[in-house]
Amino acid sequence: MSRPRGDVAADRSQRADDDGTDPGARRRASRSLWAACEALLSAADPRALARALDRLAEACDCEGVALHVVGPDGTFQPWCARGAWRTAPGDLRGCLSVPLCRGEERIGTLDLLGRPGQSLHPGQMSLIRTAAGALGAALGARLELQRLRSEPGRDPLTGLPDARAFHARLENEMSRARRHGYPLGLAFVDLDHFGALNQRYGRAVGDAVLAEAALVLRLALRESDLIARMGGDQFGVLLPETDLNPARRCGERLRHALEEHRFARVGRLSASIGVTASPRGGVEGIELVASGDQALALAKKSGRRRVKAIEPAPVH
């Protein structure tokens, strides 16, 4: 005997609610979780960090959330926490611990304290694992930048190599390119209207934006690439073994990464990017830099928020 169609539809709806496969609910949960992770990574002060953790706890529908990172001695140490963590005897609440990794290296954990009698459905678990992957990569980059800030040849604000280190690496890469016949790509990135941003929000916010932009750009590059802070709101990028067309695609990737990121306090930003590439080591470093500067000027003159590429012309 067949069941009424309404009963079958109700069962399907109930199963969707139970396992989190309802498309609308999953989209809403995904947006909420990603927004919470983005807020966490962009938090520039303790108050913003507390708000971001509250958002993460709400997005995961849990009572407490904490991040632990691997300390110098190899043990996990608390980085930040929010909500209730002590449980009474007999309390059956569970703590879900999700590893945070940078590549194959485990750098911390995301810990979630559930509500009494709560169990996470597969849809929630999938979202949390996906978010933890992105969170681990970004957190690893941020911790690395914090470590690098005190090293010689580093910009103290962003932790990136400074302009002097950039030019030293450029000469080394040019020598390698000539020796092996490799191309070398270069890009200059300028944040659009950064002076107006500084005037409106103040220098402290502007500095936080620069540090955040450095992190966003670094995550969009390969391990073999070099990004440096050239001064002000300009970043320089070296792209070993990269011709002009791949360098242009990299420039577009950097531009989209900045535009898709929501910066703390200021929201969305755009950038102008100039790209060039040495044809198999056939020009000098000064010529490559000059072409990159020309491409950047063209991007700004053309209306900003775009990538322009120029082939270097040998200087005689």
C-alpha positions in Angstrom: 0.0 0.0 0.0 1.5 3.3 -1.1 1.8 6.2 1.4 0.1 9.5 0.9 2.2 11.9 -1.2 2.1 14.5 1.6 3.6 12.0 4.1 6.5 11.2 1.8 7.2 14.9 1.2 7.1 15.6 5.0 9.6 12.7 5.5 11.9 14.1 2.9 11.7 17.6 4.5 12.4 16.1 7.9 15.4 14.2 6.6 16.8 17.3 5.0 16.4 19.2 8.3 18.1 16.3 10.2 21.2 16.0 8.0 21.5 19.6 7.0 21.0 19.0 3.2 18.3 21.7 2.8 19.9 23.9 0.2 18.6 27.2 1.5 19.6 26.4 5.1 23.0 25.3 4.0 23.6 28.5 2.0 22.6 30.6 4.9 24.8 28.6 7.3 27.7 28.7 4.9 27.5 32.5 4.5 27.2 33.0 8.3 30.2 30.7 9.0 32.4 32.3 6.3 31.5 35.8 7.5 32.5 34.8 11.1 35.8 33.4 10.0 36.6 36.5 7.9 35.8 38.7 10.9 38.0 36.6 13.1 41.0 36.9 10.7 40.6 40.6 10.3 40.1 41.5 14.0 42.5 44.3 14.8 41.9 44.7 18.5 40.7 42.6 21.5 37.1 44.0 21.3 36.9 43.1 17.6 38.3 39.7 18.3 35.6 39.1 21.0 32.9 40.1 18.6 34.3 37.8 15.9 34.4 34.8 18.3 30.8 35.5 19.3 29.8 35.4 15.6 31.7 32.1 15.1 29.9 30.6 18.1 26.6 31.7 16.8 27.3 30.5 13.3 28.2 27.1 14.7 25.3 27.1 17.2 27.6 26.3 20.1 28.1 27.8 23.6 31.9 28.4 23.4 34.6 28.6 20.9 38.4 28.8 21.2 41.5 28.7 19.1 44.7 27.0 20.2 48.0 27.4 18.4 51.3 25.5 18.6 53.7 27.4 20.8 57.6 27.5 20.6 57.8 24.4 22.8 55.5 22.4 20.5 52.5 22.4 22.8 49.1 23.8 22.1 48.5 27.2 23.8 45.3 29.2 24.0 45.2 32.1 21.5 41.7 33.3 22.1 38.5 32.0 23.7 34.9 33.0 24.2 31.8 31.6 25.9 31.4 28.9 28.5 34.1 26.3 28.9 33.6 24.7 32.3 31.0 21.9 32.5 29.2 20.6 35.5 29.6 16.9 36.6 27.3 14.8 34.5 27.0 17.4 31.8 27.1 15.5 28.5 28.1 18.5 26.3 30.9 17.6 23.9 33.9 19.6 22.7 34.6 19.3 19.0 38.2 19.8 18.2 39.1 20.5 14.5 42.7 20.6 13.5 44.0 23.8 11.8 46.8 23.0 9.3 49.1 24.9 7.0 49.9 22.4 4.3 50.9 19.2 6.2 51.9 21.1 9.3 49.4 21.2 12.2 49.5 24.7 13.7 46.5 24.7 16.0 42.9 23.6 16.7 39.5 25.1 16.5 37.5 24.0 19.5 33.7 24.2 19.8 31.7 23.6 22.9 28.3 22.2 22.1 25.0 22.8 23.9 23.4 20.2 26.2 22.2 17.3 24.2 23.4 18.9 20.9 24.8 16.8 18.0 26.1 18.4 14.8 24.5 17.1 11.6 26.7 16.1 8.6 26.0 19.4 6.8 27.3 21.4 9.8 30.4 19.2 10.1 31.2 19.6 6.4 31.0 23.4 6.7 33.1 23.5 9.9 35.8 21.4 8.3 35.9 23.5 5.2 36.1 26.7 7.2 38.8 25.2 9.4 40.9 24.5 6.3 40.8 28.2 5.2 41.2 29.4 8.8 44.3 27.2 9.2 46.0 28.6 6.1 45.2 32.2 7.0 46.2 31.8 10.6 49.4 30.1 9.7 50.3 33.0 7.4 49.4 35.5 10.1 51.6 33.7 12.8 54.4 33.6 10.3 54.1 37.3 9.6 54.2 38.0 13.4 57.4 36.0 13.7 59.0 37.7 10.7 58.3 41.3 11.8 61.4 41.4 14.1 63.9 40.0 11.5 66.4 42.3 9.7 65.3 43.4 6.2 61.6 43.1 7.2 58.9 45.8 7.2 57.9 46.0 10.9 54.2 46.7 10.1 53.5 43.9 7.7 56.3 41.4 8.4 57.1 41.4 4.6 60.5 42.0 3.2 61.3 45.7 2.8 62.2 47.5 -0.4 66.0 46.9 0.0 65.4 43.2 0.5 63.1 43.2 -2.6 65.8 44.7 -4.8 68.5 42.3 -3.5 66.2 39.4 -4.3 65.5 40.9 -7.7 69.2 40.9 -8.6 69.6 37.3 -7.5 66.5 36.2 -9.5 67.7 38.1 -12.6 71.1 36.4 -12.4 69.4 33.0 -12.1 67.1 33.8 -15.0 70.0 34.7 -17.2 72.0 31.7 -16.2 69.2 29.2 -16.9 67.2 31.0 -19.5 64.2 31.5 -17.3 61.6 34.3 -17.5 61.0 36.5 -14.5 57.7 38.2 -13.7 57.2 41.3 -11.6 54.1 43.1 -10.3 53.5 46.3 -8.4 50.3 46.6 -6.4 48.9 49.9 -5.2 45.8 50.1 -2.9 43.3 52.5 -4.5 42.5 55.8 -2.7 44.5 54.7 0.4 45.3 58.4 1.2 41.6 59.2 1.5 41.1 56.1 3.7 43.8 57.3 6.1 42.2 60.7 6.3 38.8 59.3 7.0 39.6 56.5 9.5 43.0 57.5 10.9 46.4 56.1 10.6 45.9 53.2 13.1 43.1 51.8 10.9 45.2 52.4 7.8 48.1 50.5 9.3 45.8 47.6 10.1 44.5 47.6 6.5 48.1 47.4 5.2 48.9 44.5 7.5 45.7 42.7 6.4 46.3 43.4 2.7 49.8 41.9 3.1 48.2 38.7 4.5 45.6 38.5 1.7 48.2 39.0 -1.0 50.6 36.5 0.5 47.9 33.8 0.6 47.2 34.4 -3.1 50.8 33.7 -4.2 52.9 30.6 -4.6 55.5 29.6 -2.0 58.3 30.4 -4.6 57.0 34.0 -5.1 58.2 37.0 -3.1 56.1 39.8 -1.9 57.6 42.9 -0.3 56.3 46.2 1.0 57.9 48.9 -1.1 56.7 51.8 1.0 53.4 53.5 1.7 50.6 51.4 0.2 52.6 49.8 -2.6 53.7 46.2 -2.7 56.2 44.5 -5.0 55.9 40.9 -6.2 58.5 38.8 -7.9 57.3 35.8 -9.9 60.2 33.4 -10.7 59.9 31.4 -14.0 56.8 33.4 -15.1 56.2 34.9 -18.5 54.0 37.9 -19.2 50.7 36.2 -19.7 50.9 34.1 -16.5 52.1 37.2 -14.7 49.0 39.0 -15.9 46.8 36.2 -14.6 48.6 36.4 -11.3 47.9 40.1 -11.2 44.2 39.5 -11.7 44.2 36.9 -9.0 45.8 39.3 -6.6 43.2 42.0 -7.5 40.3 39.7 -7.0 41.7 38.5 -3.7 41.8 42.0 -2.4 38.4 43.0 -3.8 36.6 39.9 -2.4 38.1 40.4 1.1 36.1 42.4 3.7 38.6 44.6 5.7 37.9 45.4 9.3 36.3 48.9 9.7 36.6 49.9 6.0 34.9 47.0 4.1 35.8 46.4 0.5 38.9 47.8 -1.2 40.3 47.7 -4.7 43.8 47.9 -6.2 45.7 49.0 -9.3 48.3 46.5 -10.5 51.1 46.9 -13.0 52.7 43.7 -14.4 55.7 43.0 -16.6 58.1 40.1 -17.3 61.7 39.6 -18.3 61.9 37.6 -21.6 64.1 34.7 -20.5 66.5 37.0 -18.5 67.0 39.3 -21.5 66.8 42.6 -19.6 68.4 44.2 -16.6 66.6 44.6 -13.2 66.4 48.3 -13.6 64.5 47.9 -16.9 62.1 45.4 -15.4 61.3 47.8 -12.5 60.8 50.7 -14.9 58.4 48.6 -17.0 56.5 47.6 -13.8 56.2 51.3 -12.8 54.9 52.2 -16.2 52.3 49.4 -16.2 51.2 50.6 -12.7 50.9 54.2 -13.9 48.8 53.0 -16.8 46.5 51.0 -14.6 45.9 54.1 -12.5 45.5 56.4 -15.5 42.9 54.0 -17.0 40.6 54.3 -14.0 42.2 52.2 -11.3 40.8 48.8 -10.1 42.5 47.0 -13.0 45.6 45.2 -14.2 47.9 46.5 -17.0 50.8 44.6 -18.4 53.8 46.0 -20.4 56.7 44.2 -21.9 60.1 45.7 -20.8 62.0 47.8 -23.3 65.8 47.5 -23.1 67.5 50.7 -22.0 70.5 51.6 -24.2 
